[in-house]
Amino acid sequence: MKTINSMSTEKYTMKLVEASINDIDKVGGKNASLGEMLQHLSAQGIRIPDGFIITASAYYRFIDHNQLDKQIRAIVNAADIDDLKQLSACGAEVRTLIQNGTFPAEMQQQIEQSYKALCAQYAQDNVDVAVRSSATAEDLPDASFAGQQDTYLNVSGEAELLTSIKNCFASLFTDRAISYRQNFGYDHFLIGLSVCVQKMVRSDMGVSGVAFSLDTESGFKDVVIINASYGLGEMVVQGAVSPDEFIVFKPMLNKGFESIIEKKLGKKHQKMVYGSAGEERVEIVKTLTHEQNRFCLNNKQIIQLSQWIVAIEDYYSKLKNKWCPMDVEWALDGRSNELFIVQARPETIHSRKVVGSITEFKIHDAQRHNHLLLKGIAVGDKIASGKVHLLNGLDKEGIHHIDFKKGDIMVTDMTDPDWEPVMKKAAAIITNKGGRTCHAAIVARELGVPAIVGCDNATEILKTGQLITASCAEGETGLIYAGEILYEKHEHNLSDLPEVDTNVMMNIASPDMAFQYAHYPNKGVGLAREEFIINNYIKIHPMALLKHEELRDAELTQLINQTIKGYASGADFFVEKLSYGIAKIAAASHPHKVIVRFSDFKTNEYYNMPGGKHFEPTEENPMIGWRGASRYYSKNYQEAFGLECIAIKKVRETMGLKNVVVMIPFCRTVTELLKVYDVMAQYGLKRGEDGLEVYLMAEIPSNVILAERFGQYIDGFSIGSNDLTQLVLGLDRDSSLVADLYSERNEAVKTMISSLIQTAKKLRIKVGICGQGPSDFPDFAQFLVEEGIDSLSVTPDSFMKTVKAIKQIEDEIREGARLTA
């Protein structure tokens, strides 16, 4: 540990604005970053609360003045850090030594003078400040040290300030910090601690949270992720609340669009506020019901905050001469209604990764959903099985006395930073509370273990000793199953993937998976099905959302009112949810085309949705009944189709994602097509206007037979081989009795497909395929390439084998052409 001569007249405090990124050894990572931003980003309008710094040399001087160096070394070196009881005793003893120390007179005088100057600056006696620790080893490229030291909020007056500074010094030796340094191989005595004393933002009366300039799960670069809740930000950081979440697409944000591509309403059931006079500095209170039921930031605030985060990322990326995604803490002052950045540090998980491979999990248990116990927010993309170990109700000391075995699954209300030595043993972490940026999520990413947070009642449903599987490999939703679910893990090296001339696109069903597939070397999305979004995110019949109050169905109305919390109406809920689902898929593939198919539910599928029984007839054969285009111009459904059009218009015009192409399914005649165009125009969608392209799903024999006539009114065909096979062969693809006859590779089906491809080429319009055939049968994909198809769209799990099959046939075609030349 460094020592400072006791006769030193060194300056122990400095203004926050005097620090820069080159001063990490003097002021720590957080303080260096704040000073750098104050100097260089304030001119861009980015507000950062002012303050002052107690330097790392003050910490060393404090240790030297109180003659603690040898004592601390002896205590730490004598302890077995891997033994939790010894770790706890060691940390407590060192912290007590530091907290009982006294300040050198000259240091105390400098701190008090700096505090008085800050009071004068804000024209406030005993100005309220946040006292934050800033270790000199923080935010290095190979260890984030996030949350390893302590923060004290609403500190007021010189006595409270001095005590809080000593507590910050002591927090360099919390159990978690000692364990963390040991885990990363850092010398405990080569790390100093600086302290930031920063004017509080009155977010206790407003909103605060955390933001990242990338997707925290997939590492997707082009988004800002914002987590937000009412009150002081510690509740979001700790994971004590399930916050609102907002996602903004950076490329369109930079072009001036309001590119909010996701809004999720969190629970926000409690908040941290200033304590009452004479009581604790802060207290936790319940959030009002009307606050819980609305988003805590409006669109203007979301955009402004996102612009700031992008500006911070751009600045640091230029400074470091490489991409530097940022982890930012922010606050909205409830008095002034102004936003502030209170901390910013480089993100240290995904920014270190080099995407050279694709990890694919294949779960073999097709019946696993029968064993589903719980859902939450997935952190990471892994799967783990193990025995539950409930940690509910434990105090900070109790954690060191439990028999937590390596490979157990930690289940708790929320994690505590002091639990990190135990979290290292966990196969997975499950919490009732929290969001994607909470403490449990951050530590899980650092440890490389799956976590499922925000489950609400995991501690009630799961029991100690119970064998479960935690799956984060099925999208943004984490799934917890009873028992052990069998799966395989496959690694695909992207460098092994050959380049092909045929455009290979992907069929993306779930918006939650879109960012994870963004780094696949694909040419866009050949099929994004609206019905998946409607079924999984909206979950209510669209006409019921529009007309439920007229139906006098009290149970349905209650369900709808509960479902649409945070939205002005059922119509707004449908448009927003659908637009967000489409936008996430479009953003992940931008600037490549994303072909969005309008909804194609059958009557029996719609009937089974809440409210569906009021609007859907009973049909003998729904597969060839009232579906696709025939619904869109029908007076019984036209208004609902209008909502789909409005959602597409919002994605393209408000969010700026003009790579979205729309596709009309199950359109039997040219007359039907023109009727659909008339309805689309009523809701602001016109083919050719603002570059809008319209494709036809070629899945009915009439689409092929009359391809030249259809082709006059569209921009492309996309072959739906599933329905086309059914209708060419005259069989019900849902019937097991004739299942053995169903084959896209039947000569009649291939003849129809070949005919359509040749007609499209004659008309000089695009033709692709988005059916399941190419995904299932590489030889079928090869047939399509030989016929000259423009693009194949396959499921992600078939992407690798399809590309390799295409490469093989392209090489054979080239070789054949060479030999005949």
C-alpha positions in Angstrom: 0.0 0.0 0.0 1.3 3.4 -0.9 2.4 5.8 1.9 2.3 9.5 2.1 4.8 11.5 4.1 3.0 12.8 7.2 4.5 16.3 6.7 3.0 16.5 3.2 1.1 19.6 2.2 -0.5 17.9 -0.7 -3.9 19.1 -2.0 -6.4 16.4 -1.1 -9.4 17.8 -2.9 -10.1 19.1 -6.4 -13.1 20.3 -8.3 -14.9 17.7 -10.3 -14.4 19.6 -13.5 -10.6 19.6 -13.0 -10.4 15.8 -13.4 -9.9 14.1 -16.7 -9.7 10.5 -18.0 -6.0 10.7 -17.6 -6.4 10.9 -13.8 -7.7 7.5 -13.0 -4.8 6.8 -10.7 -5.6 10.0 -8.8 -9.4 10.0 -8.7 -10.6 6.6 -9.9 -12.7 5.7 -12.9 -16.0 7.2 -12.0 -14.5 10.6 -11.0 -12.2 10.7 -14.0 -15.2 10.1 -16.3 -17.4 12.7 -14.7 -14.7 15.3 -14.9 -14.0 14.4 -18.5 -17.6 14.8 -19.4 -18.0 18.1 -17.5 -15.1 19.5 -19.5 -16.0 18.3 -22.9 -19.7 17.4 -23.1 -21.4 20.2 -21.1 -21.1 22.3 -24.2 -23.4 19.8 -26.0 -26.1 20.5 -23.4 -25.5 17.3 -21.4 -26.1 18.2 -17.7 -23.9 16.7 -15.0 -24.3 17.8 -11.4 -21.1 19.6 -10.1 -19.1 18.6 -7.1 -15.6 18.0 -5.8 -13.3 15.0 -5.4 -11.3 13.7 -2.4 -8.3 12.2 -4.2 -6.8 8.7 -3.8 -3.8 10.3 -2.1 -6.2 11.5 0.6 -7.1 7.8 1.2 -3.4 6.8 1.4 -2.7 9.7 3.7 -5.7 8.7 5.9 -4.4 5.1 6.2 -0.9 6.4 7.0 -2.1 9.0 9.5 -4.0 6.3 11.4 -1.1 3.8 11.1 -3.4 1.2 9.6 -1.3 -0.1 6.8 0.4 -3.0 8.6 -2.7 -3.9 10.5 -4.8 -4.2 7.3 -2.1 -6.2 5.6 -1.9 -8.6 8.5 -5.7 -9.1 8.7 -6.2 -9.7 5.0 -3.1 -11.9 4.5 -4.1 -14.1 7.5 -7.6 -14.8 6.2 -8.6 -17.6 3.8 -10.7 -15.5 1.4 -12.5 -18.5 0.0 -13.8 -19.3 3.4 -16.9 -17.1 3.8 -16.8 -16.9 7.6 -13.1 -15.9 7.5 -13.9 -13.4 4.7 -16.7 -11.9 6.7 -14.6 -11.5 9.8 -11.7 -10.1 7.9 -13.8 -7.5 6.1 -15.6 -6.4 9.2 -12.4 -5.9 11.2 -10.7 -3.9 8.5 -13.8 -1.7 7.9 -14.1 -1.0 11.7 -10.4 0.1 11.8 -11.0 2.6 9.0 -14.3 3.9 10.3 -12.7 4.6 13.7 -9.9 6.6 12.2 -9.5 10.3 12.2 -8.7 12.8 9.5 -5.5 14.7 9.4 -6.3 18.4 10.3 -5.2 19.7 6.9 -7.3 17.1 5.0 -10.4 17.8 7.1 -10.0 21.5 6.6 -9.7 21.1 2.8 -12.8 18.9 2.7 -14.8 21.4 4.7 -13.7 24.3 2.6 -14.7 22.4 -0.6 -18.1 21.6 0.8 -18.7 25.2 1.8 -17.8 26.3 -1.7 -20.3 23.8 -3.2 -23.0 25.1 -0.8 -22.3 28.6 -2.0 -22.4 27.5 -5.7 -25.9 26.1 -5.2 -27.0 28.9 -2.8 -28.0 26.3 -0.2 -26.9 25.8 3.4 -25.7 22.2 4.0 -26.3 21.3 0.4 -27.5 17.7 -0.1 -24.9 15.6 -1.8 -24.2 12.1 -3.0 -21.0 10.6 -1.7 -19.7 8.0 -4.1 -16.7 5.7 -4.0 -14.4 5.6 -7.0 -11.6 3.0 -6.9 -8.5 3.6 -8.9 -8.8 0.1 -10.5 -12.4 0.6 -11.6 -13.4 0.1 -15.1 -10.2 -1.4 -16.4 -10.5 -3.4 -19.6 -10.6 -6.8 -17.8 -12.7 -6.1 -14.7 -15.6 -3.8 -14.2 -15.6 -3.6 -10.4 -19.2 -2.4 -10.8 -20.9 -1.8 -7.4 -17.9 -3.0 -5.4 -17.8 0.1 -3.3 -20.5 2.1 -1.5 -22.6 5.2 -2.2 -24.3 7.4 0.4 -27.2 9.5 -0.7 -28.8 12.7 0.7 -25.7 13.5 2.8 -26.1 16.9 4.4 -23.8 18.9 6.7 -20.0 18.6 7.4 -20.3 16.0 10.1 -22.4 13.6 7.9 -20.1 14.3 5.0 -16.9 13.3 6.9 -18.5 10.2 8.3 -19.7 9.2 4.8 -16.2 9.7 3.4 -14.7 7.4 6.0 -17.4 4.8 5.2 -16.4 5.1 1.5 -12.8 4.5 2.4 -13.9 1.5 4.4 -16.0 0.1 1.5 -12.7 -0.7 -0.3 -12.7 -3.7 2.0 -16.3 -4.9 1.9 -16.5 -8.7 1.6 -17.6 -8.4 -2.0 -14.7 -6.1 -2.9 -12.1 -8.3 -1.3 -13.5 -11.4 -2.9 -13.8 -9.7 -6.3 -10.2 -8.5 -6.3 -9.1 -12.0 -5.3 -11.1 -13.5 -8.1 -9.5 -11.2 -10.8 -6.0 -11.4 -9.3 -5.7 -7.7 -8.2 -3.4 -6.8 -5.4 -5.5 -5.4 -2.5 -2.8 -2.9 -1.6 -2.2 -1.4 -5.1 -5.7 -0.1 -5.3 -6.7 3.3 -3.8 -10.0 4.9 -3.3 -11.1 8.4 -4.3 -14.5 9.9 -3.3 -16.9 12.0 -5.3 -19.0 14.5 -3.5 -21.7 15.5 -6.0 -24.8 17.7 -5.7 -27.9 15.5 -5.5 -30.4 15.5 -8.3 -33.9 15.5 -6.8 -34.9 12.3 -8.5 -36.5 11.3 -5.2 -39.3 13.5 -6.5 -38.7 12.4 -10.1 -37.3 9.4 -12.0 -33.9 7.8 -12.3 -32.2 4.7 -13.7 -29.5 3.1 -15.8 -28.9 3.0 -19.5 -26.5 1.1 -21.8 -25.5 2.1 -25.3 -25.9 -1.5 -26.5 -28.2 -4.4 -25.9 -27.0 -6.0 -22.7 -27.9 -9.5 -23.7 -26.8 -9.9 -27.3 -24.3 -7.1 -27.5 -26.2 -5.6 -30.5 -24.5 -2.3 -31.1 -27.3 -0.2 -32.6 -29.6 0.4 -29.6 -29.8 2.3 -26.4 -31.4 0.4 -23.5 -32.9 2.5 -20.7 -34.3 1.1 -17.4 -36.3 3.7 -15.4 -38.2 3.9 -12.2 -39.5 6.5 -9.7 -37.3 7.8 -6.9 -33.5 7.6 -6.3 -31.6 5.3 -8.7 -30.4 2.8 -6.1 -33.6 0.8 -6.4 -33.0 0.1 -10.1 -29.3 -0.7 -9.5 -30.0 -3.0 -6.6 -32.8 -4.7 -8.4 -35.4 -3.8 -5.8 -37.9 -2.9 -8.4 -38.8 -4.2 -11.9 -38.3 -1.0 -13.9 -39.8 0.3 -17.1 -37.7 -0.5 -20.1 -37.2 1.5 -23.3 -35.2 0.7 -26.4 -34.1 3.3 -29.0 -32.6 2.5 -32.4 -29.4 4.6 -32.7 -29.0 4.9 -36.5 -32.5 6.4 -37.0 -32.1 8.5 -33.8 -29.1 10.1 -35.4 -31.2 10.9 -38.4 -33.8 12.8 -36.3 -36.5 10.1 -36.0 -38.3 9.3 -32.8 -36.9 5.8 -33.0 -38.3 4.3 -29.8 -38.7 0.6 -30.8 -39.7 -0.9 -27.5 -41.5 0.2 -24.3 -42.2 -2.3 -21.5 -44.1 -1.3 -18.4 -42.4 -2.4 -15.2 -43.9 -3.0 -11.7 -42.3 0.1 -10.0 -44.1 -0.9 -6.7 -41.7 1.1 -4.5 -39.3 4.0 -4.6 -36.4 5.5 -2.5 -37.0 9.0 -1.4 -35.4 11.5 1.1 -36.0 10.5 4.7 -38.0 12.7 7.1 -36.1 15.4 9.1 -34.1 13.8 11.9 -34.7 10.3 10.5 -32.6 8.2 8.1 -31.2 10.0 5.1 -33.3 7.9 2.7 -36.4 5.7 3.1 -38.3 3.3 0.8 -42.0 4.1 0.3 -44.8 2.5 -1.9 -45.4 4.0 -5.3 -48.8 5.3 -6.0 -51.1 3.1 -8.1 -51.4 5.6 -10.9 -47.6 5.9 -11.1 -47.2 2.1 -11.4 -49.7 2.0 -14.2 -48.0 4.5 -16.5 -44.5 4.9 -18.1 -42.3 7.0 -15.9 -40.6 8.8 -18.9 -42.4 10.4 -21.9 -41.1 10.0 -25.4 -39.4 13.4 -25.4 -37.4 12.5 -22.3 -36.5 9.1 -23.7 -35.2 10.6 -26.9 -33.2 13.3 -25.1 -31.6 10.8 -22.8 -30.8 8.5 -25.7 -29.2 11.4 -27.6 -27.0 12.1 -24.6 -26.0 8.5 -24.2 -25.0 8.2 -27.9 -23.0 11.5 -27.6 -21.2 10.0 -24.6 -20.5 6.8 -26.5 -19.3 8.7 -29.5 -17.0 10.9 -27.4 -15.4 8.0 -25.6 -15.0 5.9 -28.8 -13.1 8.8 -30.4 -11.0 9.2 -27.2 -10.1 5.6 -27.1 -9.9 5.1 -30.9 -12.2 2.1 -30.7 -15.9 1.4 -30.1 -16.6 2.1 -26.4 -20.1 1.3 -25.3 -21.2 3.0 -22.1 -22.9 2.1 -18.9 -24.7 5.3 -17.6 -26.6 6.2 -14.5 -29.0 9.1 -15.0 -31.6 11.1 -13.0 -34.6 13.3 -13.8 -35.0 16.1 -11.2 -38.6 16.2 -10.0 -38.4 19.9 -9.2 -36.9 21.3 -12.4 -38.0 18.4 -14.7 -34.4 18.4 -16.1 -32.4 15.3 -17.0 -28.9 14.7 -15.6 -26.1 12.2 -16.1 -24.7 11.2 -12.7 -22.3 8.5 -13.7 -20.8 7.0 -16.9 -18.4 4.2 -17.3 -17.3 1.9 -20.2 -19.3 -1.3 -20.5 -17.0 -4.2 -19.9 -18.7 -7.4 -20.9 -19.8 -7.3 -24.6 -17.2 -4.7 -25.6 -14.5 -7.3 -24.9 -16.2 -10.0 -27.0 -15.2 -10.8 -30.6 -18.1 -12.3 -32.5 -16.5 -15.1 -34.4 -19.0 -17.9 -33.6 -22.6 -18.6 -33.1 -23.7 -20.6 -30.1 -26.9 -22.5 -30.6 -28.9 -24.4 -28.0 -31.2 -27.2 -29.1 -33.7 -28.3 -26.5 -34.9 -31.8 -27.1 -37.9 -32.0 -24.8 -40.8 -31.0 -27.0 -43.2 -31.3 -24.0 -41.1 -29.0 -21.7 -43.8 -26.4 -21.6 -46.0 -28.8 -19.6 -43.4 -28.5 -16.9 -43.1 -24.7 -16.9 -43.1 -23.2 -13.4 -42.2 -19.5 -13.8 -41.2 -16.8 -16.3 -39.0 -13.8 -15.9 -36.5 -11.6 -17.7 -33.7 -13.6 -19.3 -30.1 -12.5 -18.7 -27.6 -14.2 -21.0 -28.4 -17.0 -23.4 -27.4 -20.1 -21.5 -29.3 -23.0 -19.8 -28.5 -24.5 -16.4 -30.0 -27.2 -14.3 -29.5 -27.6 -10.5 -31.1 -27.8 -7.1 -32.9 -24.7 -5.7 -31.3 -23.0 -2.7 -33.7 -20.3 -1.3 -31.9 -17.3 0.2 -35.0 -15.3 1.1 -35.0 -13.4 4.3 -31.2 -13.6 4.9 -29.4 -10.6 6.4 -25.9 -9.6 5.3 -24.3 -11.8 7.9 -26.6 -14.8 7.4 -25.2 -15.3 3.8 -21.9 -16.4 5.3 -23.4 -19.2 7.3 -25.4 -21.1 4.7 -24.3 -24.3 3.1 -24.5 -23.1 -0.5 -23.0 -25.8 -2.8 -21.3 -25.2 -6.1 -23.9 -25.8 -8.9 -26.9 -24.9 -6.7 -29.4 -22.4 -8.2 -29.7 -19.2 -6.2 -33.4 -18.1 -5.7 -34.1 -14.9 -3.8 -36.2 -11.8 -3.7 -33.2 -9.7 -4.8 -29.5 -10.1 -4.5 -27.3 -8.1 -2.2 -23.8 -7.0 -3.4 -22.4 -8.7 -0.2 -23.5 -12.0 -1.6 -21.1 -12.0 -4.6 -18.7 -14.5 -3.0 -21.7 -17.0 -2.9 -23.0 -16.0 -6.3 -19.8 -17.3 -7.8 -20.8 -20.8 -6.9 -24.3 -20.6 -8.4 -25.2 -22.5 -11.6 -28.0 -19.9 -12.2 -29.6 -16.9 -10.3 -33.3 -16.4 -10.0 -34.9 -13.3 -8.4 -38.4 -12.0 -7.8 -37.5 -8.4 -8.5 -35.1 -6.5 -10.8 -34.6 -5.7 -14.5 -31.9 -6.3 -17.1 -29.6 -3.7 -15.5 -29.9 -4.6 -11.8 -27.1 -6.0 -9.6 -28.1 -9.6 -10.1 -28.1 -9.2 -13.9 -24.7 -7.4 -14.0 -23.0 -9.9 -11.8 -24.5 -12.9 -13.7 -23.1 -11.5 -16.9 -19.7 -11.1 -15.4 -19.7 -14.6 -14.0 -21.1 -16.1 -17.2 -24.1 -17.8 -15.6 -27.7 -17.5 -16.7 -30.0 -15.4 -14.5 -33.8 -14.9 -14.6 -34.9 -11.7 -12.8 -38.2 -10.1 -12.2 -40.1 -13.4 -11.7 -42.4 -11.8 -9.0 -43.0 -15.0 -6.9 -40.1 -17.3 -7.4 -39.5 -17.6 -3.7 -43.0 -18.7 -3.1 -43.2 -21.3 -5.9 -39.7 -22.8 -5.8 -38.5 -24.9 -2.8 -35.0 -25.6 -1.5 -33.7 -28.9 -2.9 -36.1 -28.9 -5.9 -34.4 -29.8 -9.2 -35.2 -27.2 -11.9 -33.8 -26.0 -15.2 -33.4 -22.2 -15.9 -33.4 -21.5 -19.6 -32.3 -18.1 -21.1 -31.9 -19.6 -24.5 -35.5 -19.1 -25.8 -35.6 -15.3 -26.1 -36.0 -12.3 -23.8 -38.2 -14.3 -21.5 -36.4 -16.6 -19.1 -38.2 -19.9 -18.5 -38.0 -22.1 -15.4 -38.9 -25.7 -15.8 -39.5 -28.5 -13.2 -36.8 -31.1 -13.4 -33.8 -31.4 -15.8 -34.5 -30.5 -19.4 -32.2 -32.1 -21.9 -30.5 -29.9 -24.5 -27.5 -29.8 -26.8 -25.1 -26.9 -27.3 -23.5 -26.3 -30.7 -20.8 -23.8 -31.7 -20.7 -22.6 -35.3 -17.6 -20.8 -36.5 -18.6 -18.0 -38.8 -15.3 -18.1 -40.5 -16.2 -21.6 -41.8 -19.3 -20.3 -43.5 -18.9 -19.9 -47.3 -19.9 -16.9 -49.3 -22.8 -17.5 -51.7 -24.4 -15.6 -54.5 -28.0 -16.3 -53.5 -29.5 -14.0 -50.9 -30.1 -16.0 -47.7 -32.6 -14.3 -45.5 -34.1 -15.5 -42.2 -37.6 -16.2 -40.9 -37.8 -14.4 -37.6 -40.9 -15.2 -35.4 -40.0 -13.6 -32.1 -38.9 -10.0 -31.8 -37.2 -11.0 -28.5 -34.8 -13.1 -30.5 -34.1 -10.6 -33.3 -31.0 -8.9 -31.7 -29.4 -12.3 -31.1 -29.6 -13.1 -34.8 -28.3 -9.7 -35.9 -24.7 -10.9 -36.4 -25.7 -13.8 -38.6 -24.4 -13.0 -42.1 -27.9 -12.8 -43.6 -29.5 -10.5 -46.2 -32.5 -9.5 -44.2 -35.8 -11.1 -43.0 -37.9 -12.9 -45.6 -40.8 -13.5 -43.2 -41.8 -11.7 -40.0 -45.3 -13.0 -39.1 -47.5 -10.4 -37.4 -49.6 -13.2 -35.8 -46.7 -14.2 -33.6 -46.6 -10.7 -32.2 -50.3 -10.5 -31.8 -50.5 -13.9 -30.1 -47.6 -13.5 -27.8 -47.5 -9.7 -27.0 -51.0 -8.4 -27.6 -52.8 -11.6 -26.6 -56.3 -10.2 -27.2 -58.5 -10.3 -30.3 -58.0 -6.9 -32.1 -61.7 -6.3 -32.6 -62.3 -6.9 -28.9 -59.7 -4.3 -28.1 -61.7 -1.9 -30.2 -65.3 -2.9 -29.2 -65.2 -4.5 -25.8 -67.1 -1.8 -24.1 -70.1 -2.4 -26.4 -70.1 -6.2 -25.7 -71.2 -6.0 -22.0 -68.7 -8.7 -21.2 -67.4 -7.5 -17.8 -64.8 -10.2 -17.5 -63.3 -9.4 -20.9 -63.4 -5.6 -20.2 -61.6 -6.2 -16.9 -58.9 -8.3 -18.6 -58.4 -5.7 -21.3 -58.2 -2.8 -18.9 -55.5 -4.7 -16.9 -53.6 -5.6 -20.1 -53.5 -2.1 -21.6 -52.1 -0.3 -18.5 -49.8 2.5 -19.7 -51.7 3.0 -22.9 -54.5 5.4 -23.7 -56.8 2.9 -25.3 -57.1 -0.6 -26.7 -56.3 0.7 -30.2 -53.2 2.5 -29.0 -52.1 -0.6 -27.2 -52.5 -2.8 -30.3 -50.7 -0.3 -32.6 -47.8 0.4 -30.1 -47.2 -3.3 -29.3 -47.3 -4.4 -32.9 -45.1 -1.5 -34.0 -42.5 -2.3 -31.4 -42.4 -6.0 -32.3 -42.0 -5.2 -36.0 -39.5 -2.4 -35.3 -37.2 -4.7 -33.2 -37.0 -7.2 -36.1 -36.5 -4.4 -38.6 -33.8 -2.7 -36.5 -31.8 -5.9 -36.1 -31.7 -6.4 -39.9 -31.3 -2.8 -40.9 -30.6 -1.7 -43.7 -31.6 -5.1 -45.3 -35.2 -5.6 -46.2 -37.6 -7.1 -43.6 -40.8 -8.5 -45.2 -43.6 -8.2 -42.7 -46.6 -10.4 -43.5 -50.0 -8.9 -42.5 -51.9 -11.1 -40.0 -53.0 -14.5 -41.3 -55.0 -16.1 -38.4 -57.7 -18.6 -39.3 -61.1 -18.2 -37.7 -60.5 -21.0 -35.2 -57.2 -19.4 -34.1 -58.8 -16.0 -33.6 -61.8 -17.5 -31.9 -59.5 -18.9 -29.1 -58.1 -15.5 -28.3 -59.8 -13.5 -25.5 -62.8 -11.8 -27.0 -62.6 -13.9 -30.2 -65.9 -15.7 -29.6 -67.7 -12.4 -30.1 -66.3 -11.8 -33.6 -65.4 -15.2 -35.2 -67.8 -17.5 -37.1 -67.5 -21.3 -37.0 -66.1 -22.7 -40.2 -65.9 -26.4 -41.3 -62.5 -25.8 -42.8 -60.8 -22.7 -41.5 -57.6 -23.5 -43.4 -59.3 -22.4 -46.7 -61.9 -20.1 -45.2 -62.0 -16.5 -43.9 -58.3 -15.7 -43.7 -55.6 -13.4 -45.1 -56.7 -10.8 -47.7 -60.4 -11.7 -47.5 -60.5 -10.3 -43.9 -58.8 -7.0 -44.6 -61.6 -5.4 -46.7 -64.4 -7.2 -44.8 -66.7 -4.8 -42.8 -66.3 -7.3 -39.9 -62.6 -6.9 -39.7 -61.5 -3.9 -41.7 -61.1 -1.6 -38.7 -58.7 -4.1 -37.1 -56.7 -4.4 -40.3 -56.5 -0.6 -40.2 -54.6 -0.9 -36.9 -52.0 -3.1 -38.6 -51.6 -0.4 -41.3 -51.2 2.3 -38.7 -48.5 0.2 -37.0 -46.6 -0.3 -40.2 -46.8 3.5 -41.0 -45.5 4.3 -37.5 -42.5 1.9 -37.9 -41.6 3.4 -41.3 -42.4 7.1 -40.8 -42.0 7.8 -37.1 -39.2 5.3 -36.3 -37.6 5.7 -39.7 -37.3 2.0 -40.5 -38.1 2.2 -44.2 -36.5 -1.2 -44.8 -39.9 -2.7 -43.8 -41.7 -4.3 -46.8 -45.3 -5.5 -46.4 -46.7 -8.8 -47.7 -50.3 -9.8 -48.3 -51.1 -13.4 -47.6 -53.7 -15.7 -49.0 -54.9 -13.4 -51.7 -57.1 -15.4 -54.1 -57.7 -12.9 -56.9 -56.4 -9.7 -58.4 -59.7 -8.0 -57.5 -59.1 -8.9 -53.8 -55.6 -7.5 -54.1 -56.9 -4.1 -55.3 -59.6 -4.1 -52.6 -56.8 -4.5 -50.0 -54.9 -1.6 -51.5 -58.0 0.6 -51.2 -58.2 -0.2 -47.5 -54.5 0.3 -46.9 -54.8 3.7 -48.6 -57.6 4.7 -46.2 -55.1 4.2 -43.3 -52.1 5.9 -45.0 -50.3 3.1 -46.7 -49.8 3.4 -50.4 -47.6 1.2 -52.5 -44.7 3.2 -53.9 -45.3 6.2 -51.6 -42.2 6.9 -49.5 -40.6 3.8 -51.0 -43.2 1.3 -49.7 -42.9 -2.1 -51.4 -45.7 -4.7 -51.4 -45.0 -8.4 -51.8 -47.6 -11.1 -52.5 -47.4 -14.4 -50.6 -47.6 -16.9 -53.5 -49.3 -19.8 -51.7 -52.5 -20.4 -53.8 -52.4 -22.0 -57.3 -54.2 -18.9 -58.6 -51.2 -16.8 -57.6 -49.0 -19.0 -59.9 -51.6 -19.4 -62.7 -52.3 -15.6 -62.9 -48.7 -14.6 -61.9 -48.4 -12.2 -64.8 -51.6 -10.3 -63.8 -50.7 -10.2 -60.1 -47.2 -9.1 -61.0 -48.5 -5.9 -62.5 -49.5 -4.7 -59.0 -46.7 -5.9 -56.7 -43.0 -5.5 -56.1 -42.3 -9.2 -55.5 -43.5 -12.7 -54.8 -42.6 -14.7 -51.7 -43.5 -18.4 -52.1 -45.3 -19.9 -49.2 -44.5 -23.5 -49.8 -46.5 -24.9 -46.9 -49.9 -23.7 -48.1 -49.0 -24.0 -51.8 -48.1 -27.7 -51.2 -51.4 -28.2 -49.4 -53.5 -26.6 -52.2 -51.6 -28.1 -55.2 -52.0 -31.6 -53.7 -55.5 -31.1 -52.3 -54.7 -32.2 -48.8 -55.1 -30.8 -45.3 -51.6 -30.3 -43.9 -53.0 -30.6 -40.4 -54.4 -34.1 -41.0 -52.3 -37.0 -39.8 -54.3 -39.3 -42.2 -52.6 -37.8 -45.3 -49.4 -36.5 -43.8 -47.3 -39.1 -45.7 -48.5 -37.4 -49.0 -47.4 -33.9 -47.9 -44.1 -32.9 -49.6 -42.8 -29.7 -51.0 -40.6 -31.8 -53.2 -43.5 -33.4 -55.0 -43.2 -32.9 -58.8 -46.4 -31.0 -59.1 -45.4 -28.5 -56.4 -41.9 -28.0 -57.9 -43.5 -27.5 -61.3 -45.7 -24.7 -59.9 -42.7 -23.1 -58.1 -40.6 -23.3 -61.2 -43.3 -21.6 -63.3 -43.6 -18.8 -60.8 -39.9 -18.2 -60.7 -39.8 -18.0 -64.5 -42.7 -15.6 -64.6 -41.2 -13.3 -62.0 -37.9 -13.2 -64.0 -39.9 -12.3 -67.1 -41.6 -9.5 -65.2 -38.3 -8.4 -63.6 -39.7 -8.5 -60.1 -38.2 -10.2 -57.1 -39.1 -13.8 -56.1 -38.1 -15.6 -53.0 -39.3 -18.3 -50.7 -40.2 -18.2 -47.0 -41.7 -21.6 -46.5 -40.3 -24.3 -44.3 -39.1 -26.5 -47.2 -35.6 -25.0 -47.7 -35.0 -25.1 -43.9 -35.9 -28.8 -43.7 -34.5 -30.1 -46.9 -31.1 -28.9 -48.3 -31.8 -30.6 -51.6 -35.0 -28.6 -52.0 -32.9 -25.4 -51.4 -30.6 -26.6 -54.1 -33.5 -27.1 -56.5 -34.6 -23.5 -55.9 -31.1 -22.2 -56.6 -30.9 -24.1 -59.8 -34.2 -22.5 -60.9 -32.7 -19.1 -60.3 -34.6 -17.9 -57.2 -33.5 -14.5 -55.8 -33.6 -15.3 -52.1 -34.3 -18.1 -49.7 -35.5 -17.3 -46.2 -34.9 -20.0 -43.6 -35.2 -20.5 -39.9 -32.1 -19.5 -37.9 -31.4 -23.1 -36.8 -31.2 -24.1 -40.4 -29.1 -21.2 -41.6 -25.7 -22.9 -41.5 -26.7 -26.1 -43.3 -28.7 -24.2 -45.9 -25.8 -21.9 -46.8 -23.5 -24.8 -47.2 -26.0 -26.6 -49.4 -26.4 -23.5 -51.6 -22.7 -23.2 -51.9 -22.4 -26.8 -53.1 -25.1 -26.3 -55.8 -23.7 -22.9 -56.9 -20.3 -24.5 -57.4 -21.8 -27.3 -59.4 -23.7 -24.9 -61.6 -20.5 -22.9 -62.2 -18.6 -26.0 -63.0 -21.3 -27.2 -65.4 -21.3 -23.9 -67.1 -17.5 -24.0 -67.5 -17.5 -27.4 -69.0 -20.2 -26.5 -71.6 -18.6 -23.2 -72.5 
